[in-house]
Amino acid sequence: MPKVPPVNPVEIARIALKRLVESRLPPTPENYTQFYNAIATIKAPEEKTTDELQQAWQILCRLDDAVGDATDTTEQLIASLAVNGESMASSLDQLQTAREQHLAKVVPPEETHGRLEALLDQIIDSTSTIHSSVQTTHVDLAAIRESVRHIEEDLAHNRMILGLDPLTGAHNRQGFDHLLAAEVKRARRHSGKLSVVILDLDDFKLVNDRFGHLVGDQVLVHMADLAKAVLRETDALVRYGGEEFLLILPETDQNGAQYVVDRLRVVAARTPFMHKSERIDVTFSSGVAMLKDDENGRALVLRADEALYRAKHSGRGRIELAL
């Protein structure tokens, strides 16, 4: 079976921008991210479930339908306003001419009166038609607006699902990029602190070799649940790799991040994973880094990863602070 080439992020970005232009939506980061995530799901089917693919297609199709409906409705309104506007303008011109002729006594008063009645009837008909068109369009656009609101909710839910690791419920690498960028921007804007921690489960391969990958997955879920119990609502848990987790800790310096790691270590020691009455103790090594004034999110994570490397090569259950 031929190997499927990896999905090119540049190609996904190009398609996402193209779809934004076609849908006549503003190229905001939120709209771009929603299209990118949906298209990434469609372009990488081997990594997604059938339900996720179907949902992504449905959202894009519904969005196309809503944009198409809005375009048709507004075009119909513009056409109606143009036709009736021309009719009204013509009637007003004739009304002005009739008035001038009446003042100049070019035509008898009876004839002027008849023309005025006819012209006023035409203007009233045009006004009524315009009012009806605007009212109908208002109702249609209100329905489209409600449909778009539901689509926005579905897109937000879809983006959230695409950004989560299906096993542990932690954010995945796709969701991590968005979170980290937002937190770095927030820290810069408010001159706040931001730390990240990368955790790597010690000797996790031995768990898989001894108990099997199914139990290994259960251990990962167990550790993710322990981390969620320790973290604040403003913190974020990311499944960074196979047995690696990453913590995003806003408003936290290195000492605060080390305290979080120590708490998690104590909780993990007190709450081992039990498999068929057998205790499976899991320890982890960790690297901690705090955002510097002159670095971006990628550099921050790189320093945490380098600290983790030193911790893993210093023994089990170690913590290292980034340089």
C-alpha positions in Angstrom: 0.0 0.0 0.0 1.6 3.3 -1.0 2.5 5.7 1.8 0.3 8.8 2.0 2.4 11.9 1.8 2.2 14.2 4.9 -0.2 17.1 4.8 1.5 20.4 3.9 0.6 23.1 6.4 1.3 25.8 3.7 -1.2 24.1 1.3 -3.8 24.0 4.1 -3.2 27.7 4.8 -3.5 28.6 1.1 -6.9 26.7 0.9 -8.1 28.3 4.1 -7.4 31.8 2.8 -9.0 31.0 -0.6 -12.2 29.7 1.2 -12.3 32.9 3.3 -12.2 35.0 0.1 -14.8 32.9 -1.7 -17.1 33.1 1.4 -16.7 36.9 1.6 -15.8 36.7 5.3 -13.3 39.1 7.0 -9.8 37.5 7.2 -9.7 37.7 11.0 -7.5 35.2 12.9 -10.6 33.6 14.3 -12.2 33.0 10.9 -8.9 31.8 9.4 -8.3 29.4 12.3 -11.8 27.9 11.9 -11.3 27.3 8.2 -7.8 26.0 8.8 -8.9 23.4 11.4 -11.8 22.2 9.3 -9.7 21.9 6.2 -6.9 20.2 8.1 -9.4 17.6 9.2 -10.6 17.0 5.7 -7.0 16.9 4.3 -5.7 14.4 6.9 -8.5 11.7 7.0 -6.1 9.1 8.3 -5.7 11.1 11.5 -9.4 11.8 12.1 -12.6 9.8 12.7 -15.4 9.5 10.2 -17.6 11.7 12.5 -15.0 14.5 12.6 -14.7 14.4 8.8 -18.4 14.5 8.3 -18.8 17.4 10.8 -16.1 19.4 9.1 -17.7 18.9 5.7 -21.2 19.8 7.0 -20.0 23.0 8.6 -18.3 24.2 5.5 -21.3 23.3 3.3 -23.7 25.1 5.7 -21.4 28.1 5.7 -21.4 28.2 1.9 -25.2 27.9 1.9 -25.6 30.8 4.4 -23.2 33.0 2.5 -25.0 32.1 -0.8 -28.4 32.9 0.8 -27.2 36.2 2.1 -25.8 37.1 -1.3 -29.0 36.1 -3.2 -31.1 38.0 -0.7 -29.1 41.2 -0.8 -28.9 41.0 -4.6 -32.7 40.7 -4.9 -33.1 43.7 -2.6 -30.7 45.8 -4.6 -32.4 44.8 -7.8 -35.8 45.7 -6.3 -34.6 49.0 -5.0 -33.1 49.9 -8.3 -36.2 49.1 -10.3 -38.6 50.8 -7.9 -36.2 53.6 -7.3 -36.1 54.4 -11.0 -39.9 54.2 -11.2 -40.2 56.6 -8.2 -37.6 59.0 -9.6 -39.4 59.1 -13.0 -42.7 59.8 -11.2 -41.2 62.5 -9.1 -39.7 64.1 -12.3 -43.1 64.0 -14.0 -44.7 65.4 -10.8 -42.3 68.3 -10.9 -43.1 68.9 -14.6 -46.8 68.8 -13.9 -46.4 71.4 -11.2 -44.4 73.7 -13.4 -47.0 73.3 -16.2 -49.8 74.1 -13.7 -48.0 77.2 -12.4 -47.4 78.3 -16.0 -51.1 77.5 -16.8 -50.0 75.5 -19.8 -52.6 72.8 -19.2 -56.1 73.0 -17.7 -56.4 72.5 -13.9 -58.6 69.4 -14.4 -55.9 67.7 -16.5 -53.2 68.6 -13.9 -55.4 67.2 -11.1 -55.8 63.9 -13.0 -52.0 63.6 -13.7 -51.2 64.4 -10.1 -53.5 61.6 -8.8 -52.0 59.1 -11.2 -48.4 60.1 -10.4 -49.1 60.0 -6.6 -50.6 56.5 -7.0 -47.5 55.4 -8.8 -45.2 56.8 -6.1 -47.3 55.2 -3.4 -47.1 51.8 -5.2 -43.3 52.2 -5.6 -43.0 53.1 -1.9 -45.2 50.1 -0.9 -43.1 47.8 -3.0 -39.8 49.0 -1.6 -41.2 48.7 1.9 -42.4 45.2 1.3 -39.0 44.2 -0.3 -37.1 45.7 2.7 -39.3 44.0 5.2 -39.0 40.6 3.4 -35.3 41.0 3.2 -35.1 42.0 6.9 -36.9 38.7 7.8 -34.7 36.7 5.5 -31.5 38.3 6.7 -32.6 37.7 10.4 -33.1 34.0 9.6 -29.7 33.9 7.9 -28.1 35.7 10.8 -29.6 33.1 13.2 -28.2 30.3 10.9 -24.8 31.9 10.9 -24.9 32.2 14.7 -25.5 28.4 15.0 -22.7 27.9 12.4 -20.3 30.0 14.6 -21.2 27.9 17.6 -20.6 24.7 15.7 -17.3 26.1 14.3 -16.2 27.0 17.8 -17.1 23.5 19.0 -15.4 21.9 16.0 -12.3 23.9 16.7 -12.3 22.9 20.3 -12.7 19.2 19.4 -10.0 19.4 16.8 -7.7 21.0 19.4 -8.1 18.2 22.0 -6.3 14.9 22.3 -9.0 12.2 22.0 -7.4 9.9 24.6 -6.7 12.2 27.5 -8.9 15.2 26.8 -5.8 17.5 27.1 -5.1 20.0 24.3 -3.2 18.5 21.4 -0.3 20.1 19.4 -2.8 21.8 17.1 -4.7 23.4 20.0 -1.4 24.1 21.8 -0.1 26.5 19.1 -3.2 28.7 19.4 -3.1 28.7 23.2 0.6 29.5 23.5 0.4 32.4 21.0 -2.6 33.9 22.9 -0.9 33.6 26.3 2.4 35.1 25.1 0.5 38.0 23.6 -1.4 38.4 26.9 1.8 38.3 28.9 3.4 41.0 26.6 0.3 43.2 26.8 0.0 43.2 30.6 3.7 42.8 31.4 2.9 39.5 33.1 4.8 36.3 33.8 4.3 33.1 31.8 5.9 29.7 32.4 5.7 26.4 30.6 6.6 23.0 32.0 7.3 19.9 29.9 6.7 16.6 31.7 8.0 13.2 30.5 6.9 10.0 32.2 9.9 8.0 33.3 10.4 4.6 31.8 7.0 4.6 30.2 8.1 2.0 27.7 8.4 -0.5 30.5 4.7 0.0 31.3 3.7 -0.7 27.7 6.1 -3.7 27.5 4.9 -5.3 30.7 1.2 -4.5 30.7 0.4 -3.7 27.1 -0.5 -0.5 25.3 -4.1 -0.5 26.5 -2.9 -0.2 30.1 -0.3 2.3 29.0 -3.1 4.5 27.5 -5.0 4.2 30.8 -1.9 5.4 32.7 -1.7 8.4 30.4 -5.4 9.2 31.1 -4.7 8.8 34.8 -1.8 11.2 34.8 -3.8 13.7 32.7 -6.6 13.6 35.2 -4.1 14.2 38.1 -2.6 17.1 36.3 -6.1 18.7 35.7 -6.8 18.3 39.4 -3.7 20.2 40.3 -3.9 23.0 37.7 -5.9 26.2 38.0 -8.7 27.1 35.6 -6.4 29.6 33.8 -3.7 26.9 33.3 -3.7 24.6 30.3 -2.7 20.9 29.9 -1.3 19.8 26.5 -0.4 16.3 25.4 2.8 17.3 23.8 4.0 13.9 22.7 3.5 10.2 23.3 4.2 10.3 27.0 5.0 14.0 27.3 2.7 16.6 28.7 3.1 20.4 28.6 1.7 22.8 31.1 1.0 26.4 30.2 1.0 28.5 33.4 0.0 32.2 33.0 1.0 34.7 35.7 3.5 32.2 37.0 7.3 32.5 37.5 9.8 29.7 37.6 9.3 29.2 41.4 5.6 29.0 41.0 5.9 26.5 38.2 8.3 24.4 40.3 5.7 24.5 43.1 3.0 23.2 40.6 5.4 20.4 39.6 6.1 19.4 43.2 2.4 19.3 43.9 1.7 17.1 41.0 4.6 14.8 42.0 3.1 14.5 45.5 -0.4 13.8 44.2 1.0 11.2 41.7 2.8 9.4 44.5 -0.3 9.3 46.7 -2.5 8.2 43.9 -0.9 5.4 41.9 -2.6 3.7 39.0 -4.0 0.3 40.0 -4.2 -2.5 37.5 -5.8 -5.7 38.7 -4.9 -4.9 42.3 -1.3 -4.2 41.2 0.1 -0.8 41.9 1.8 1.0 39.0 3.9 3.9 40.3 4.7 6.5 37.7 7.3 9.2 38.1 8.1 12.0 35.6 11.0 14.3 34.7 10.3 17.9 34.0 11.8 21.0 32.4 10.6 24.5 33.4 11.1 27.8 31.6 9.7 31.3 32.1 9.1 33.7 29.2 11.9 36.2 28.6 11.4 39.7 27.4 13.2 39.1 24.1 11.8 35.7 23.1 8.7 34.2 21.5 6.6 31.2 22.4 8.7 28.7 20.4 11.9 29.8 22.0 10.3 29.5 25.4 9.2 25.9 24.7 12.7 25.1 23.3 14.3 26.2 26.5 11.9 24.1 28.6 12.6 21.1 26.3 16.4 21.6 26.8 15.8 21.7 30.6 13.8 18.5 30.3 16.6 16.8 28.4 19.0 17.6 31.3 16.5 16.3 33.8 16.0 13.0 32.0 19.7 12.4 31.9 20.1 13.2 35.6 17.9 10.4 36.9 14.2 9.7 37.5 11.8 12.2 38.9 14.1 15.2 38.4 13.2 18.8 37.7 15.4 21.2 35.9 15.0 25.0 35.4 15.8 26.5 32.0 18.9 28.6 31.6 
